[in-house]
Amino acid sequence: MKNIFSGLAVLFIFALSLNSVWAGNIYDQYGRKTGSYKETPNGYNTYDKYGRKTGSYRETSNGYNTYDRYGRKTGSYRETQNGYNTYDKYGRKTGSYKTNSGGTTTIYDQYGRKTGTLKKDSSGRTVRYDRYGRKTGSYR
């Protein structure tokens, strides 16, 4: 997940699972701000570190559709029993997020291979780790 929109997506989905999304900032592994998001009447907008809009999420009956900065659909998130499945703009599954009873979210690719995890730390910050347990970013 290299770009700001997909990076925000990971943490956005985790925040959704905690019913805690309204606005927030995203940081890289060094604590530098890389983006933000803000609630709108029908979803969320995402922004880069300079405040420029990078995309949006729009609520649907069973999840969210994602759009780029120009309003073109880029994919979707569909709720499952314990998380979300992700799909590209053509409806092909691209991965999933599953949250356990302890609040840890595990991220999987389209083949079911673990690619990372999301956990809250003692300060309330949500931290993202790669498949090897290395910190790759955070959300507050």
N, C-alpha and C positions, 0 to 999 in steps of 0.2 A: 504494500500500500504506500505508494510514493507520493501521490499528490494530496493537496489539502482537502479536497472533497472526500476522498475515500478514507483519509486519516480521521477526519471528523466523523465519518459514518460509523467507524468502529466504536468510538466513544459515545456517540449519540445513541446507538443501539443499546449499549450497556446502561446508559442513563435512563433510557426508556424502560428497561427492565426493572429499574428501581423506582419508577414513577416520579422522577426527580428532574425532568428536563424543563427548563424555561429559558435560561440563558447561561452562557458559560464561556470560558476560554480554554484553548487547547495549547499544550506545551510539548516541546520535543524532549528527548532524554536528558538534555542539559538545562531544562527549565526555561528555555526561550519560547516566548509566545509564537505560535504558528498560525493561529486562527481563532475563530469564535463562532457562536451560533446564537440565534435569538428566536423565541416563539413568535408565531404569527397567528392570525385567527383560524387558519386551516392547516397549520403545520409548523415548519421551521425553515429559516434561511440560514445559510452558512456563509462565512466571510473569511478572507485571508487576513494576515497579520496587519495589513494596512486598512482594513475595514471595507475592502472591495468585495462585493457579493460574488460567491463562487458557485452557488447552487441552492437548491431547496428540496425540502421533503414535504409532500402533501399527503395528508391522512386519507386512507381508503377504508372500506368496511372491514378489512382484515389485515391491515398493515400500513405501509407507506409506499408511495412512488417517489423516485428521486429524479431531479431535473438539473441540468447544467445552468450556468448563469444566463443563458439565452432562453430558458424555458423548454429546452428539448429533453424529452424523457431519456434517462440513462439507465434506469433499472428499477427494482422494487424490493421491498422487504415484506415477507408474509409471516404472520405470527404462527408459531407452533405451540405445542403443549408446554415446552420449557424454553422457548426462545424465539428465534427468527430464522427463516431461510432467506437467502439473498438470490436475486435473479438479475440477469442483464436485460437490456431493453427488448430483447427478442423472447424473453421468458425462459431462457436456459439457466438452470441453477448454477450459481457461482460459489456458494458456500453456505455456512450456517453459524449461528451463535447459540450456545446452550448455557443456561445459567443453573447452577446447582443450588441446593437448599442452603448452602453456606454463603451464597452471594457471589461466588466466583463464576465468571463467564469464560467459557472456552470457545475459541474461534477455530473453525474448520474450513478447509477448502472444498471445492466441489466433489472431491474424491473421498471426503471424510477424514483427511489427514489433519492433525492438529497443527495450526500455524501460530497460535499465541493464546494468551490469557489476559483477562482484565480483573483487577482486584482493588478493593479500597484499602488504603493504608490508615495508620492510626490518626492522621490529621484530617481524614475525610476526603483526601484526594484519590481519584481513581487512576491507577497506574496500569499501563499496558506493557506486557512482556512478550518477547518473541518465543518461539517454540523451545528455545534453549534456556529460557528464564532470564534473558537480558532485558533490562528496561529500555523501552523504545519511545515512551512518551507518557503524558498524563493529562488529565482533565480535572478542572475544578469549577 
